[in-house]
Amino acid sequence: MKMKRCLYERGQALIIIVFGIVALIGLTALAIDGGRAFADRRHAQNAADTAALAAALKKARGDSANWQNAGFQRAAQNGYNNNGTTNIVTIVSPPTEGPYAGNTEYIQVTIVSHVRTYFAPIIGIDQVTNRVQAVARAREQKLEEMFFGNAVVGLAPHECKAVVYQGNANTLITGSGLFVNSDCSCAEGAAFFNNSSAAALTIPTGGLTSVGCVQYKPGAVNATINTGASPFPYPPPYALPDPSKMCSGTATKSGSTLSGGYYNGTFPPSGVTTLQSGGIFCVSGEFKMNAGDTLTGHNVVIVMLSGDVTWNGGATITLDAPDSGEYKGLLLYMPLNNPGDILINGNSDSSFTGTFLAPAADITVKGTGGVTGMNSQLIGYTVDLSGTSDTRIHYDAADNWQAPIPASIELTQ
């Protein structure tokens, strides 16, 4: 018996073939045009990243007029020339959207690119649009108070008893607080240690902040105490002065006055009672003052290249740091390669204004006497406030050295 085909079945194969061809073209479009769009997106993202970093570098260097052009130029070098047709490049600071919106330290680069398709128009897709963005941070070099402006800082990262308060005299810290960088636990001996209630350490503002344990006798510490603080890296994360660039020539004695420059031996020389105003003195040897000695220096910086500082009781010392310039507020500097000792035992006629920056040194303050005391920031590897006469330390940011924070850039998004 013969099978009869219905007329309406004729041509079905042709229709299936046509649909198959369309499907194949669609798959081809997906493979080729989709691949091109994906490749363009990756390339655009790389271009946005490099443009953001180029703009950030210019801005971090203080070039407020050309940072945006630097970003456009780098984008153009990578194929996105902001022609308004195939691509649009936008560079703004601060960003207009996202987590950094409104923050002037950040630069936002957005690239919108239009990728022409070759096979996809058959299925109604003439072009693919990619939108990518990058955000970079640009921090210009700036001056900053060291260690959050704490008046007394012990930098030792793991030393137990990194800051000690003992003795029979009161210590008053005003204008700021005390910071202990050590992570020493109570079981190991404590980062801040006190074992005497004969007198009191008083810090009205700023408090006592420590990474590790704070151990003290009842009544010996009158301050807000905070433990578990985040540590500072050691060596300190600041651009410290380069001692090789601070002095020139040889310090010369003229009568009772010493001019600035390099000096070898016990400092100051015999017979010197005055340091030349504005001088920087780079000392290789001990800086020693005994009872009855007198020394005055205004707008001076003393750099201890080697040796200790020993100021015994009964000496009258009046020293203050520069009022302006690169070393404004820096009074005494012991570089990292000088792990010497600093002993300060002042009297009522002595006064000091400016920062004692000695990141590798052990500082001991036996007393400053009087009401003037130290208008200073004390920064040492360890600090011992164990005097037999009262100590007063007052911190004012305007009187102390502000450390330069180097310019930096980073890609954040």
Backbone hydrogen bonds in HBPLUS format (Angstrom, degrees):
<---DONOR---> <-ACCEPTOR-->    atom                        ^
c    i                          cat <-CA-CA->   ^        H-A-AA   ^      H-
h    n   atom  resd res      DA  || num        DHA   H-A  angle D-A-AA Bond
n    s   type  num  typ     dist DA aas  dist angle  dist       angle   num
A0009-GLU N   A0006-CYS O   3.20 MM   3  5.66 158.7  2.24 111.2 117.4     1
A0010-ARG N   A0007-LEU O   3.11 MM   3  5.66 156.8  2.17 112.6 119.5     2
A0012-GLN N   A0009-GLU O   3.37 MM   3  5.92 161.0  2.41 133.1 132.2     3
A0015-ILE N   A0011-GLY O   3.19 MM   4  6.53 157.4  2.24 150.8 156.5     4
A0016-ILE N   A0012-GLN O   2.94 MM   4  6.23 163.0  1.97 155.4 160.1     5
A0017-ILE N   A0013-ALA O   2.87 MM   4  6.11 153.5  1.94 146.3 153.9     6
A0018-VAL N   A0014-LEU O   2.90 MM   4  6.20 156.2  1.96 148.2 154.4     7
A0019-PHE N   A0015-ILE O   2.93 MM   4  6.25 168.3  1.94 156.9 159.1     8
A0020-GLY N   A0016-ILE O   2.85 MM   4  6.01 148.4  1.95 141.8 151.8     9
A0021-ILE N   A0017-ILE O   2.81 MM   4  6.12 150.3  1.90 148.2 156.1    10
A0022-VAL N   A0018-VAL O   2.94 MM   4  6.29 162.1  1.97 153.8 158.2    11
A0023-ALA N   A0019-PHE O   2.87 MM   4  6.10 157.9  1.92 146.6 153.0    12
A0024-LEU N   A0020-GLY O   2.81 MM   4  6.07 154.1  1.87 146.3 153.9    13
A0025-ILE N   A0021-ILE O   2.81 MM   4  6.11 156.2  1.86 151.5 158.2    14
A0026-GLY N   A0022-VAL O   2.82 MM   4  6.08 154.5  1.88 146.9 154.6    15
A0027-LEU N   A0023-ALA O   2.85 MM   4  6.15 156.4  1.91 148.8 155.0    16
A0028-THR N   A0024-LEU O   2.78 MM   4  6.03 151.9  1.86 144.1 152.9    17
A0029-ALA N   A0025-ILE O   2.69 MM   4  5.97 153.9  1.76 148.9 156.6    18
A0030-LEU N   A0026-GLY O   2.83 MM   4  6.09 155.3  1.89 144.8 152.0    19
A0031-ALA N   A0027-LEU O   2.86 MM   4  6.09 154.6  1.93 145.3 152.2    20
A0032-ILE N   A0028-THR O   2.76 MM   4  5.88 176.4  1.76 159.0 160.2    21
A0033-ASP N   A0029-ALA O   2.83 MM   4  5.10 122.2  2.16 122.9 139.6    22
A0034-GLY N   A0029-ALA O   3.13 MM   5  6.68 143.6  2.27 149.9 158.7    23
A0035-GLY N   A0031-ALA O   3.23 MM   4  5.71 141.0  2.39 112.3 122.5    24
A0036-ARG N   A0032-ILE O   2.92 MM   4  6.20 153.5  1.99 147.3 154.7    25
A0037-ALA N   A0033-ASP O   2.91 MM   4  6.14 156.6  1.97 146.6 152.9    26
A0038-PHE N   A0034-GLY O   2.91 MM   4  6.12 156.1  1.97 146.3 153.0    27
A0039-ALA N   A0035-GLY O   2.90 MM   4  6.07 159.5  1.94 147.1 152.9    28
A0040-ASP N   A0036-ARG O   2.89 MM   4  6.09 154.3  1.96 145.0 152.3    29
A0041-ARG N   A0037-ALA O   2.96 MM   4  6.18 151.2  2.04 142.8 150.6    30
A0042-ARG N   A0038-PHE O   3.08 MM   4  6.40 159.3  2.12 150.2 154.6    31
A0043-HIS N   A0039-ALA O   2.96 MM   4  6.19 159.6  2.01 147.2 153.3    32
A0044-ALA N   A0040-ASP O   2.72 MM   4  5.89 158.6  1.77 152.3 158.4    33
A0045-GLN N   A0041-ARG O   2.92 MM   4  6.11 152.6  1.99 145.1 152.3    34
A0046-ASN N   A0042-ARG O   3.04 MM   4  6.33 158.7  2.09 147.5 152.8    35
A0047-ALA N   A0043-HIS O   2.92 MM   4  6.19 154.2  1.99 146.0 153.6    36
A0048-ALA N   A0044-ALA O   2.84 MM   4  6.09 154.3  1.91 147.7 154.5    37
A0049-ASP N   A0045-GLN O   2.90 MM   4  6.14 158.6  1.95 149.5 155.3    38
A0050-THR N   A0046-ASN O   3.00 MM   4  6.24 170.2  2.01 152.9 154.8    39
A0051-ALA N   A0047-ALA O   2.90 MM   4  5.97 152.1  1.98 144.1 152.6    40
A0052-ALA N   A0048-ALA O   2.92 MM   4  6.04 157.3  1.98 146.7 152.5    41
A0053-LEU N   A0049-ASP O   3.05 MM   4  6.33 157.7  2.10 148.7 154.6    42
A0054-ALA N   A0050-THR O   2.91 MM   4  6.05 154.7  1.98 143.7 150.9    43
A0055-ALA N   A0051-ALA O   2.97 MM   4  6.15 162.0  2.01 149.1 153.6    44
A0056-ALA N   A0052-ALA O   2.90 MM   4  6.04 154.5  1.97 142.7 150.7    45
A0057-LEU N   A0053-LEU O   2.87 MM   4  6.03 152.7  1.95 146.8 153.3    46
A0058-LYS N   A0054-ALA O   3.26 MM   4  6.53 161.2  2.30 145.5 149.2    47
A0059-LYS N   A0055-ALA O   3.00 MM   4  6.24 162.5  2.03 149.6 154.9    48
A0060-ALA N   A0056-ALA O   2.77 MM   4  5.90 159.0  1.81 152.1 157.8    49
A0061-ARG N   A0057-LEU O   3.16 MM   4  6.31 138.7  2.34 138.7 148.4    50
A0061-ARG N   A0058-LYS O   3.22 MM   3  5.26 129.9  2.49  94.3 107.2    51
A0063-ASP N   A0058-LYS O   3.06 MM   5  5.44 156.9  2.11 158.1 151.1    52
A0062-GLY N   A0059-LYS O   2.95 MM   3  5.16 157.9  2.00 109.7 114.1    53
A0064-SER N   A0062-GLY O   3.09 MM   2  5.71 124.3  2.42 106.8  91.3    54
A0070-ALA N   A0066-ASN O   3.05 MM   4  6.27 152.3  2.12 152.2 159.8    55
A0071-GLY N   A0067-TRP O   3.29 MM   4  6.63 147.1  2.40 140.4 147.7    56
A0071-GLY N   A0068-GLN O   3.09 MM   3  5.23 121.7  2.45  97.7 111.6    57
A0072-PHE N   A0068-GLN O   3.07 MM   4  6.48 157.9  2.12 151.2 157.1    58
A0073-GLN N   A0069-ASN O   2.87 MM   4  6.05 163.8  1.90 155.1 159.3    59
A0074-ARG N   A0070-ALA O   3.11 MM   4  6.26 157.3  2.16 141.8 147.5    60
A0075-ALA N   A0071-GLY O   3.01 MM   4  6.23 156.1  2.07 147.9 154.6    61
A0076-ALA N   A0072-PHE O   2.90 MM   4  6.15 157.8  1.95 150.5 156.6    62
A0077-GLN N   A0073-GLN O   2.96 MM   4  6.21 152.5  2.04 146.5 153.8    63
A0078-ASN N   A0075-ALA O   3.05 MM   3  5.17 137.9  2.24  97.8 110.1    64
A0080-TYR N   A0075-ALA O   2.95 MM   5  5.26 162.3  1.98 139.1 135.6    65
A0079-GLY N   A0076-ALA O   2.96 MM   3  5.04 163.0  1.99 111.4 112.4    66
A0084-GLY N   A0087-ASN O   2.98 MM   3  5.55 141.1  2.13 170.7 162.8    67
A0114-HIS N   A0086-THR O   2.81 MM  28  5.10 163.9  1.84 146.6 147.6    68
A0088-ILE N   A0112-VAL O   2.79 MM  24  5.12 147.8  1.89 145.5 156.0    69
A0112-VAL N   A0088-ILE O   2.88 MM  24  5.12 164.1  1.91 150.4 155.8    70
A0090-THR N   A0110-THR O   2.83 MM  20  5.08 162.9  1.86 153.5 158.5    71
A0110-THR N   A0090-THR O   2.81 MM  20  5.08 161.8  1.84 150.4 156.6    72
A0092-VAL N   A0108-GLN O   2.96 MM  16  5.37 161.9  2.00 152.1 157.2    73
A0108-GLN N   A0092-VAL O   2.82 MM  16  5.37 169.3  1.83 166.0 168.6    74
A0102-GLY N   A0095-PRO O   3.09 MM   7  5.95 150.0  2.18 150.9 152.4    75
A0101-ALA N   A0098-GLY O   3.25 MM   3  5.54 165.9  2.27 117.1 117.6    76
A0103-ASN N   A0100-TYR O   3.03 MM   3  5.53 165.6  2.06 138.6 139.4    77
A0106-TYR N   A0103-ASN O   3.15 MM   3  5.93 168.6  2.17 123.0 126.6    78
A0138-ALA N   A0105-GLU O   2.78 MM  33  5.43 172.1  1.78 169.4 170.8    79
A0107-ILE N   A0136-ALA O   2.78 MM  29  5.29 156.8  1.83 157.2 164.8    80
A0136-ALA N   A0107-ILE O   2.94 MM  29  5.29 154.5  2.01 148.0 154.9    81
A0109-VAL N   A0134-ALA O   2.83 MM  25  5.24 169.6  1.84 161.3 164.8    82
A0134-ALA N   A0109-VAL O   2.84 MM  25  5.24 147.7  1.94 146.6 156.7    83
A0111-ILE N   A0132-VAL O   2.94 MM  21  5.44 161.5  1.97 148.1 154.1    84
A0132-VAL N   A0111-ILE O   2.98 MM  21  5.44 165.0  2.00 153.6 157.2    85
A0113-SER N   A0130-ASN O   2.89 MM  17  5.23 154.2  1.96 145.1 153.5    86
A0130-ASN N   A0113-SER O   2.83 MM  17  5.23 164.7  1.86 157.3 162.1    87
A0115-VAL N   A0128-VAL O   2.72 MM  13  5.05 178.5  1.72 159.7 160.0    88
A0128-VAL N   A0115-VAL O   2.83 MM  13  5.05 157.6  1.88 143.0 149.8    89
A0117-THR N   A0126-ASP O   3.11 MM   9  5.56 166.8  2.13 140.1 136.2    90
A0122-ILE N   A0119-PHE O   3.20 MM   3  6.11 157.6  2.25 125.9 130.2    91
A0123-ILE N   A0120-ALA O   2.84 MM   3  5.40 144.4  1.96 116.4 126.3    92
A0125-ILE N   A0120-ALA O   3.04 MM   5  5.03 169.2  2.05 123.7 120.8    93
A0124-GLY N   A0121-PRO O   2.93 MM   3  4.62 163.2  1.96 103.1 104.8    94
A0412-THR N   A0135-VAL O   2.84 MM 277  5.67 146.7  1.95 146.9 157.9    95
A0413-GLN N   A0135-VAL O   3.17 MM 278  4.90 146.6  2.28 144.3 140.5    96
A0137-ARG N   A0410-GLU O   2.72 MM 273  5.25 163.5  1.74 159.0 164.7    97
A0410-GLU N   A0137-ARG O   3.10 MM 273  5.25 143.6  2.23 138.2 145.4    98
A0139-ARG N   A0408-SER O   2.85 MM 269  5.20 173.9  1.85 168.3 167.4    99
A0408-SER N   A0139-ARG O   2.91 MM 269  5.20 150.9  2.00 139.7 149.0   100
A0142-LYS N   A0405-ILE O   3.24 MM 263  5.34 146.6  2.35 134.8 143.4   101
A0405-ILE N   A0142-LYS O   2.67 MM 263  5.34 163.8  1.70 163.4 169.3   102
A0144-GLU N   A0403-ALA O   2.88 MM 259  5.33 148.1  1.99 136.4 146.2   103
A0403-ALA N   A0144-GLU O   2.91 MM 259  5.33 131.4  2.15 159.1 146.4   104
A0149-GLY N   A0146-MET O   2.92 MM   3  5.52 149.3  2.02 115.0 124.5   105
A0150-ASN N   A0147-PHE O   3.11 MM   3  6.00 160.0  2.15 125.2 129.0   106
A0151-ALA N   A0177-GLY O   2.77 MM  26  5.54 127.8  2.04 138.0 150.2   107
A0378-LEU N   A0151-ALA O   2.74 MM 227  6.09 159.9  1.78 166.3 162.8   108
A0152-VAL N   A0177-GLY O   3.38 MM  25  6.81 155.3  2.44 146.3 152.4   109
A0179-PHE N   A0152-VAL O   2.84 MM  27  6.28 163.9  1.87 163.3 168.1   110
A0153-VAL N   A0378-LEU O   2.83 MM 225  6.17 151.1  1.91 164.2 172.7   111
A0380-GLY N   A0153-VAL O   3.07 MM 227  6.34 169.7  2.08 170.1 168.0   112
A0154-GLY N   A0179-PHE O   3.03 MM  25  6.47 159.7  2.07 160.6 166.9   113
A0181-ASN N   A0154-GLY O   2.90 MM  27  5.94 165.3  1.92 167.2 172.1   114
A0155-LEU N   A0380-GLY O   2.87 MM 225  6.14 164.2  1.89 150.8 156.2   115
A0156-ALA N   A0381-TYR O   2.92 MM 225  4.98 156.6  1.98 143.7 138.6   116
A0183-ASP N   A0157-PRO O   3.00 MM  26  6.27 142.6  2.14 135.3 137.9   117
A0161-LYS N   A0190-ALA O   2.68 MM  29  5.84 166.1  1.70 157.2 162.4   118
A0162-ALA N   A0191-ALA O   2.89 MM  29  5.42 119.6  2.26 131.3 147.6   119
A0383-VAL N   A0162-ALA O   2.92 MM 221  6.42 155.9  1.97 155.7 163.7   120
A0163-VAL N   A0191-ALA O   3.26 MM  28  6.63 162.1  2.29 157.9 159.8   121
A0193-PHE N   A0163-VAL O   3.00 MM  30  6.51 157.8  2.05 156.7 163.9   122
A0164-VAL N   A0383-VAL O   2.94 MM 219  6.48 153.2  2.01 152.8 161.6   123
A0385-LEU N   A0164-VAL O   2.72 MM 221  5.93 171.8  1.72 169.2 166.5   124
A0165-TYR N   A0193-PHE O   3.07 MM  28  6.48 161.9  2.11 161.8 166.2   125
A0391-THR N   A0170-ASN O   2.91 MM 221  6.38 159.0  1.95 154.1 161.1   126
A0171-THR N   A0200-ALA O   3.08 MM  29  6.46 161.6  2.11 145.1 149.3   127
A0202-THR N   A0171-THR O   2.86 MM  31  6.26 167.1  1.87 167.2 170.6   128
A0172-LEU N   A0391-THR O   2.84 MM 219  6.27 158.6  1.89 155.5 161.5   129
A0393-ILE N   A0172-LEU O   2.87 MM 221  6.25 167.3  1.89 165.7 169.7   130
A0173-ILE N   A0202-THR O   2.97 MM  29  6.34 167.3  1.99 168.4 172.2   131
A0174-THR N   A0393-ILE O   2.91 MM 219  6.41 158.1  1.96 156.5 163.8   132
A0395-TYR N   A0174-THR O   2.94 MM 221  6.32 161.4  1.98 148.0 152.7   133
A0178-LEU N   A0207-GLY O   2.98 MM  29  6.43 157.5  2.03 158.6 164.7   134
A0209-THR N   A0178-LEU O   2.87 MM  31  6.18 171.8  1.88 170.3 169.6   135
A0180-VAL N   A0209-THR O   2.84 MM  29  6.28 152.0  1.91 151.8 161.0   136
A0211-VAL N   A0180-VAL O   2.99 MM  31  6.30 149.0  2.08 156.7 165.4   137
A0212-GLY N   A0182-SER O   2.75 MM  30  5.73 117.7  2.14 171.9 153.6   138
A0213-CYS N   A0184-CYS O   2.91 MM  29  6.25 159.9  1.95 158.2 164.1   139
A0189-GLY N   A0185-SER O   3.17 MM   4  6.40 127.8  2.46 137.9 150.8   140
A0190-ALA N   A0185-SER O   2.74 MM   5  5.03 154.2  1.81 152.5 143.4   141
A0189-GLY N   A0186-CYS O   3.20 MM   3  5.20 138.9  2.38  96.1 107.5   142
A0191-ALA N   A0213-CYS O   2.92 MM  22  5.25 134.9  2.13 126.6 139.3   143
A0192-PHE N   A0213-CYS O   3.08 MM  21  6.50 165.0  2.10 157.9 162.5   144
A0215-GLN N   A0192-PHE O   2.93 MM  23  6.04 170.8  1.93 151.2 154.3   145
A0194-ASN N   A0215-GLN O   2.84 MM  21  6.02 121.5  2.18 137.4 153.1   146
A0201-LEU N   A0220-ALA O   2.79 MM  19  6.07 162.9  1.82 148.7 150.7   147
A0222-ASN N   A0201-LEU O   2.74 MM  21  6.03 172.2  1.74 163.0 165.5   148
A0203-ILE N   A0222-ASN O   2.97 MM  19  6.26 168.1  1.98 153.6 153.7   149
A0208-LEU N   A0224-THR O   2.73 MM  16  6.04 160.1  1.77 158.9 165.6   150
A0226-ASN N   A0208-LEU O   2.85 MM  18  6.23 161.9  1.88 158.9 162.0   151
A0210-SER N   A0226-ASN O   2.80 MM  16  6.23 155.7  1.85 160.1 168.5   152
A0229-ALA N   A0210-SER O   3.12 MM  19  5.75 174.8  2.12 130.9 129.3   153
A0220-ALA N   A0217-LYS O   3.03 MM   3  5.47 163.3  2.06 137.1 138.1   154
A0240-LEU N   A0238-TYR O   3.02 MM   2  5.63 116.9  2.43 109.8  93.0   155
A0239-ALA N   A0404-PRO O   3.42 MM 165  5.76 162.5  2.45 170.0 171.2   156
A0245-LYS N   A0242-ASP O   2.97 MM   3  5.66 162.8  2.00 123.0 128.6   157
A0246-MET N   A0243-PRO O   3.28 MM   3  5.17 168.0  2.30 104.2 107.6   158
A0262-TYR N   A0249-GLY O   2.94 MM  13  6.25 171.9  1.95 136.9 137.8   159
A0251-ALA N   A0262-TYR O   2.87 MM  11  5.28 168.9  1.88 129.8 133.7   160
A0259-SER N   A0252-THR O   2.87 MM   7  5.20 167.7  1.88 143.6 146.5   161
A0254-SER N   A0257-THR O   2.76 MM   3  5.29 168.9  1.77 166.2 169.6   162
A0257-THR N   A0254-SER O   3.12 MM   3  5.29 164.2  2.15 121.5 124.4   163
A0273-THR N   A0256-SER O   2.89 MM  17  5.49 152.4  1.97 137.5 142.5   164
A0274-THR N   A0256-SER O   3.05 MM  18  6.18 151.1  2.14 166.4 162.8   165
A0258-LEU N   A0274-THR O   2.98 MM  16  6.46 149.7  2.07 155.2 164.4   166
A0276-GLN N   A0258-LEU O   2.86 MM  18  5.76 169.3  1.88 159.4 155.7   167
A0261-GLY N   A0280-ILE O   2.89 MM  19  6.15 142.1  2.04 141.6 151.4   168
A0282-CYS N   A0261-GLY O   3.02 MM  21  6.03 157.7  2.07 132.6 139.8   169
A0263-TYR N   A0282-CYS O   2.84 MM  19  6.08 153.5  1.91 163.6 158.9   170
A0284-SER N   A0263-TYR O   2.89 MM  21  6.29 159.4  1.94 162.3 167.8   171
A0265-GLY N   A0284-SER O   2.96 MM  19  6.24 167.1  1.98 147.7 148.7   172
A0267-PHE N   A0286-GLU O   2.71 MM  19  6.02 168.5  1.72 159.7 163.6   173
A0288-LYS N   A0267-PHE O   2.89 MM  21  6.19 140.8  2.04 164.8 174.6   174
A0272-VAL N   A0269-PRO O   3.09 MM   3  5.73 163.2  2.12 142.0 142.7   175
A0296-THR N   A0273-THR O   2.84 MM  23  6.20 145.1  1.96 138.9 148.7   176
A0275-LEU N   A0296-THR O   2.80 MM  21  6.19 160.3  1.84 159.7 164.2   177
A0279-GLY N   A0276-GLN O   3.05 MM   3  5.52 152.1  2.13 141.3 139.6   178
A0278-GLY N   A0298-HIS O   3.20 MM  20  6.75 150.9  2.29 147.8 154.5   179
A0301-VAL N   A0279-GLY O   3.11 MM  22  6.62 151.2  2.20 149.7 156.8   180
A0281-PHE N   A0301-VAL O   2.85 MM  20  6.25 164.9  1.87 164.2 167.2   181
A0303-VAL N   A0281-PHE O   2.71 MM  22  5.91 171.5  1.72 158.4 161.5   182
A0283-VAL N   A0303-VAL O   2.73 MM  20  6.00 162.2  1.76 167.0 173.4   183
A0305-LEU N   A0283-VAL O   2.76 MM  22  5.60 132.8  1.98 141.3 156.4   184
A0285-GLY N   A0306-SER O   3.31 MM  21  5.75 167.8  2.33 120.7 117.7   185
A0287-PHE N   A0308-ASP O   2.89 MM  21  6.28 167.4  1.91 160.7 163.9   186
A0310-THR N   A0287-PHE O   2.78 MM  23  6.15 166.6  1.80 160.5 164.4   187
A0289-MET N   A0310-THR O   2.88 MM  21  6.34 157.9  1.93 159.8 162.8   188
A0312-ASN N   A0289-MET O   2.86 MM  23  5.94 165.9  1.88 161.9 158.3   189
A0293-ASP N   A0290-ASN O   2.96 MM   3  5.57 163.7  1.98 139.8 143.4   190
A0292-GLY N   A0314-GLY O   3.08 MM  22  5.76 179.0  2.08 110.1 109.8   191
A0316-THR N   A0293-ASP O   2.85 MM  23  6.23 169.0  1.86 164.0 164.2   192
A0295-LEU N   A0316-THR O   2.99 MM  21  6.51 150.7  2.08 160.2 165.3   193
A0318-THR N   A0295-LEU O   2.89 MM  23  6.31 164.8  1.92 162.9 168.0   194
A0297-GLY N   A0318-THR O   2.89 MM  21  6.39 152.3  1.97 162.0 165.5   195
A0320-ASP N   A0297-GLY O   3.02 MM  23  6.49 148.0  2.12 158.3 167.6   196
A0299-ASN N   A0320-ASP O   2.99 MM  21  5.58 110.3  2.49 115.9 133.6   197
A0300-VAL N   A0320-ASP O   3.03 MM  20  6.36 159.0  2.07 158.0 153.5   198
A0302-ILE N   A0331-LEU O   2.86 MM  29  6.17 161.1  1.90 150.5 156.3   199
A0333-TYR N   A0302-ILE O   2.83 MM  31  6.21 162.9  1.86 161.2 165.1   200
A0304-MET N   A0333-TYR O   2.82 MM  29  6.12 156.2  1.87 154.7 162.9   201
A0309-VAL N   A0341-ASP O   2.86 MM  32  6.24 165.8  1.88 161.2 165.9   202
A0343-LEU N   A0309-VAL O   2.79 MM  34  6.06 158.0  1.83 149.2 156.6   203
A0311-TRP N   A0343-LEU O   2.86 MM  32  5.88 165.9  1.88 152.6 157.5   204
A0345-ASN N   A0311-TRP O   2.90 MM  34  5.71 132.5  2.13 145.5 160.2   205
A0351-SER N   A0317-ILE O   2.89 MM  34  6.40 152.1  1.97 153.2 161.4   206
A0319-LEU N   A0351-SER O   3.11 MM  32  6.54 158.2  2.16 157.6 160.8   207
A0353-THR N   A0319-LEU O   3.00 MM  34  6.45 146.0  2.11 146.5 156.0   208
A0321-ALA N   A0353-THR O   2.91 MM  32  6.15 142.4  2.05 147.6 159.4   209
A0329-GLY N   A0322-PRO O   3.04 MM   7  5.62 151.7  2.12 139.6 145.8   210
A0328-LYS N   A0325-GLY O   3.19 MM   3  5.26 155.2  2.25 116.0 113.4   211
A0330-LEU N   A0327-TYR O   3.01 MM   3  5.44 167.4  2.02 138.5 137.2   212
A0355-THR N   A0329-GLY O   2.78 MM  26  6.07 169.1  1.79 158.3 159.2   213
A0331-LEU N   A0355-THR O   3.03 MM  24  5.25 147.2  2.14 129.3 139.2   214
A0332-LEU N   A0355-THR O   3.09 MM  23  6.48 166.6  2.10 151.9 155.7   215
A0357-LEU N   A0332-LEU O   2.82 MM  25  6.18 156.2  1.88 172.1 171.6   216
A0334-MET N   A0357-LEU O   2.84 MM  23  6.20 165.9  1.86 154.2 157.4   217
A0338-ASN N   A0335-PRO O   2.97 MM   3  5.56 158.6  2.02 123.8 125.4   218
A0362-ASP N   A0340-GLY O   3.33 MM  22  6.86 144.9  2.46 146.4 154.9   219
A0342-ILE N   A0362-ASP O   2.91 MM  20  6.19 162.1  1.94 158.9 157.3   220
A0364-THR N   A0342-ILE O   2.76 MM  22  6.09 161.1  1.79 165.7 172.4   221
A0344-ILE N   A0364-THR O   2.86 MM  20  6.23 164.7  1.88 165.4 170.6   222
A0366-LYS N   A0344-ILE O   2.77 MM  22  6.03 160.9  1.80 159.6 166.3   223
A0346-GLY N   A0367-GLY O   2.71 MM  21  5.78 140.3  1.87 168.3 158.6   224
A0350-SER N   A0347-ASN O   3.10 MM   3  5.51 165.6  2.13 115.9 120.5   225
A0352-PHE N   A0373-GLY O   3.36 MM  21  6.78 153.3  2.43 153.1 157.2   226
A0375-ASN N   A0352-PHE O   2.75 MM  23  5.96 165.5  1.77 174.7 169.5   227
A0354-GLY N   A0375-ASN O   3.04 MM  21  6.43 157.2  2.09 141.0 145.1   228
A0356-PHE N   A0377-GLN O   2.87 MM  21  6.07 169.6  1.88 162.0 164.9   229
A0379-ILE N   A0356-PHE O   2.92 MM  23  6.03 160.5  1.96 169.1 173.2   230
A0358-ALA N   A0379-ILE O   2.82 MM  21  5.74 158.1  1.87 157.8 164.7   231
A0361-ALA N   A0358-ALA O   3.10 MM   3  5.28 164.4  2.13 114.8 119.7   232
A0381-TYR N   A0361-ALA O   2.66 MM  20  5.18 147.5  1.76 147.0 156.6   233
A0363-ILE N   A0382-THR O   2.91 MM  19  6.13 176.1  1.92 149.4 148.9   234
A0384-ASP N   A0363-ILE O   2.73 MM  21  6.15 152.7  1.80 155.8 165.1   235
A0365-VAL N   A0384-ASP O   2.85 MM  19  6.21 164.8  1.87 167.4 171.0   236
A0368-THR N   A0390-ASP O   3.13 MM  22  6.48 148.4  2.23 130.6 138.0   237
A0369-GLY N   A0390-ASP O   3.02 MM  21  5.54 167.1  2.04 164.5 160.9   238
A0374-MET N   A0392-ARG O   3.06 MM  18  6.34 171.0  2.07 158.9 161.7   239
A0394-HIS N   A0374-MET O   2.73 MM  20  6.10 170.1  1.74 166.0 169.5   240
A0399-ASP N   A0396-ASP O   2.88 MM   3  5.53 152.6  1.96 121.4 129.4   241
A0400-ASN N   A0397-ALA O   3.21 MM   3  5.31 160.3  2.25 106.6 112.6   242
